[in-house]
Amino acid sequence: MTQAARPRFHLAFPVHDLEAARQFYGGLLGCPEGREDPGHWIDFDLFGHQVVAHYAPEECSGAIANDVDGKKVPVRHFGLLMQWDDWEDLANRLQAEGADFLIDPYVRFAGKPGEQGTFFVIDPSGNALEFKTFRDDSQIFAR
C-alpha cells in the first residue's frame, strides 16, 4: 500500500464539555473543525484523521493504567505515529504553550531496535492521547 493510499482512521470518543474539547483539540492541538451538531458532537481533523468528540459525560471516567518504563500509561488511549521532526515540533509547541503532559516527551529504547519517542497528554474529559515516533518505521512492530 502506498503512502497516498494509506487509510485514515475515524474515532469517536466521549467528552463532558464540548467547548472544552473545542479549546483542547482546535485550540491547543490546532485541529481544524469539521461538521458539528451543536450540543451533541464536533468533528476534528487530527492530522488527516477524523476524530469526533461526542457529548457523553456519563462515559467519561477515571483512567486505568499499566506500568510501562516505570510510567503509568493509560490503558484506554489513542494517538498518532508521526515523523520524528513533526513529533519534536509538536512536543516543543505543546511545552511552550504550557500543555499538561501525563507523560513528558522522552525516547524509549535509545540506540536499540524499536527506538521511539513518545508523550501523552490528557484532554479536559480525561481522554489520553499518545503521540509517538520511530527512528525507523520498519521497527514499528518489532519484537
C-alpha positions, 0 to 999 in steps of 0.5 A: 500500500502506498503512502497516498493510499494509506487509510485514515482512521475515524474515532469517536470518543466521549467528552463532558464539555464540548467547548472544552474539547473545542479549546483542547483539540482546535485550540491547543492541538490546532485541529481544524473543525469539521461538521458539528451538531451543536450540543451533541458532537464536533468533528476534528481533523487530527492530522488527516484523521477524523476524530469526533468528540461526542457529548457523553459525560456519563462515559467519561471516567477515571483512567486505568493504567499499566506500568510501562518504563516505570510510567503509568500509561493509560490503558484506554488511549489513542494517538498518532505515529508521526515523523520524528521532526513533526513529533519534536515540533509538536512536543516543543509547541505543546511545552511552550504553550504550557500543555499538561503532559501525563507523560513528558516527551522522552525516547524509549529504547535509545540506540536499540531496535524499536527506538521511539519517542513518545508523550501523552497528554490528557484532554479536559474529559480525561481522554489520553492521547499518545503521540509517538515516533520511530527512528525507523518505521520498519521497527514499528512492530518489532519484537 
